[in-house]
Amino acid sequence: MLLFAGLGNPGTKYANNRHNVGFMAADAIARRHDFSPWSKKFQGLIAEGTIGGEKTIIIKPQTFMNLSGQSVGEALRFYKLEPSDVTVFYDEIELPAGKVRVKTGGGAAGHNGIRSLDQHLGKDYRRVRIGVGHPGRDMVHGHVLGDFAKADREWLDVLLDSIADNAGMVAKGDENGFMNKITLTLREKLQPTGEDDRPPPKAPKAAKQQSHIRQARPQQTAAKVPETGPMAAMLKKLLGKD
């Protein structure tokens, strides 16, 4: 049996926060793999199903982020699982938005949810780190507790779908295959460029073109007015010039 945990804060107030991308990943996986309806257990919400041929429990702790370890640890002990059976999905500000990296063990890097899990599980569990970008040292709190922008939904929806589609690779321990598949999917659907595999900037609007009728018209130039002779005299009379 495997235990997948998505981290976030409960309640509609936090539902679209960057800090809740772990919850979003858990929801996407549960939908894609036809898991059972969510039910309350272990101070969280759980759903049951199968991923990659492995019976899997998905849990979304309802303890708020800073106490996530209480919920996940309770489920771990109930099912008599080892930390190596646990995969945690969560936000990572040290990765560019849309990047995904998977590793086992390591430090909390200032993430309070991971710090709580370390206290209750130890450190030998798999971590799926979902990049949300770094806003700058003094703006981290507002950034992670802020909602994803509307412009983010394009890449975020593709990313969550890809995580759900390829969750079987995580279940089987194919971490590199999982990361490669997500990168390829983002490249195919968003055509990202650059070292960070970000979507290209929107092309600037083209200069307004003249209509083909206007373009076809010959350019009119002012006629040269004669200064001497009969024509000049007539024009002077018409224009009232001496």
N, C-alpha and C positions, 0 to 999 in steps of 0.2 A: 504493500500500500504506500501511496505517496501523499504528501500534504503540500498543497500549493497555498501560499498566503499572499494576499494583496493588501498593501498597507494604505491607510488613509484615515480621515476623520469622519465620524458618522454625522448624518443630518444634511438637509438640503442646502444649508448655508455654505457647506464646504464641497458640495457635490462636483463642481466644475473647477476646483482649485488644482493647481499643478501638483500640490502635495498629495492629491488623491488619484494620481495616475495609476497607482497600484490597484486601487479599487476598480478603476476603469478596465485594467487588464484582466482582473479576476472576472468581472462581468462579461467581458468579450469571450473569454475562454469558456465560461459556463454556458453561454448562449450557443457558441459554435459546436460544442461537443454534447449538446442536449443533456445537460446536468439536471438533477432534480431541482424543484423550487427551493429557494433559500429558506432555512429554518434557524431558529435561535438556539445556540448551544455554545458552550465554552466561552461565554462573554463575547460572543461574536455571531455572525451569520455564516452558516455553512451550506454547501451544496455537494452532492455526491454524484460521481459518474466515472467514466473510463477514458483515459487518455493514453494513446500509444499502447493499448493492451493492458495498461496498469490501472487498477482501481485507485481512484484519486478523490481526496477530499479537498475542496477549496474553502478557505476561511477568510472572512473579512472581519478583523477585530473591531468591536464596537466600544473599546475602552478609551478611545482617542489615541492618536499616534504615539504619544510619549509612554504609553503603557501597553503597547502592542504585544510585548513579550508575555504578559500575563495570559492573554487569550491563546496565543499560538502554543505556549508552553503547556497549557492545560490540555489542549488537543493532542499534543505530542505524547504526553504521559498516558492519556486515556487509550490511545491506539497502540501504545508501546512501540513507538517509532524512534529511530535514531535521527540526530541532526542531519545526517547525510540524506535522509528521506524527505527533507524539507526544501522547498524552493520558494523564495520570497521575491515579489515584484514590488518595486518602489521607485520613487523619483530620485534623480541624481543631478545636482546642480553642476557638478564638475564635468559633465558631458554636454556637448552641444545638443540643442533641442532636436529630438528625433533619433539620436544615436542610441544604440542598445549594446550593453556589454554584460557578459555573464562571467562570474567567478565564484569560487568556493573559498570561504574564509576571508580574512582581511579585517581592517578596522572599520569603525562606524563613520569616519570622516565627517563628524558633526551632525549626523542624522540621528535624531532622538529615537525614532522607531527602531532603527538598527541597534542602537545602544541598548534599548530595552530587550530586544531579542537576544543579544549577546549575553545579557545577564541571566536569562531564563533557559537558553538553549546551548550556550557555548558559541563558538564561532564557526564550526565546521558544517554550515549549511550553504546551499547554493543561493546566489544573489543575482537576480536579473535587474540590472540598473538601467532605468529608462531616463535618458537625458531630457532635462527641461531648460538647460541653459543657465548661465551664471550672470546675474544682473549687476554685479559689483559688490564689493565687500560690505557696504553699509545698507544694501537694499535686499538682502537675502530673505528676511522674514516676510516682507511685503510681497516679494516675488513668488515664493512657494505657496503662500496663503492667498494669492491672487488667482483669479480665473484665467484659464487659457483664453487668448484673444480669438476673435472670430477668424482671423487669418490663419491661426494655428490649426483649425479644425481640418483643413485639407490634408496636411501631413499626419496629424494625430489619428484621424480615422483610418488612414491607410496603415499606419504603424500598428494600431490596436488589432486591426483585422489580421495583419501578418503575424503578430504574436499569437493570436488565437489559432490561426491556420497551422502554425508550425510548433505548437506546444508539445506535440508528440515527440519532437526531437529533444526537447528538454527532459521529458519523461524518460527517454532512453539514454540520457547522458551525452547526447551529441551537441555539446555546447557550441563548437565552432560551426557546425552545420546550421544550427539555429541562427546564429549571428549573421552568417553569410547569406542565408535565405532572406532574412529581413532586409539586409543591405541591397540585395538584388531587386527585391520587390519595390523598395522605395525608389531605386534608380529607374526601374521600368515605368512606374506609375507617375512619378513626379519629375523625372529627368533632372535629378540634382547634379550639381557641378561643384568642383573645388574639393579641398582636402576634407572638409567636414560633411561632404555628401548632402549639402543643403540644396533645396530647390533653387533654380536660378532666379535672379530678380526679374520682375515684370519688365517687359520691353517698353521703352518710352513710346508715347503716342507719336505716330507719324505726322509730319507737317501736313496741314490741310491742303489737299490738292484742288487745283482748278478743275472745273468740269471740262469734258472733252469739247463742248461747244465753245466755251470761253477760250480754251487753248487753241482752237482752230482759227479763231478770229485774228486777222492781221493786227499787229500793234499799230495804233494810230499815232501819227506824229503831227505836230502843229505845222500848218502850211506856212511857207516863207512869204511874207508880205513884201511886194515890190516897193522900193523907196522912190523911184522916178518913173516917168512915162504916163500914158493915159490911164492905166489901171490904178496907179498910185493916186492920181488926181481924183478919180471916181471914189475910191475908198475914203479919201480924206473928206469928201462931201458927205458920204453915208455916215461916217463916224463922227462928223462934226469937228474934225481936226483941221487946223490951219495949215 
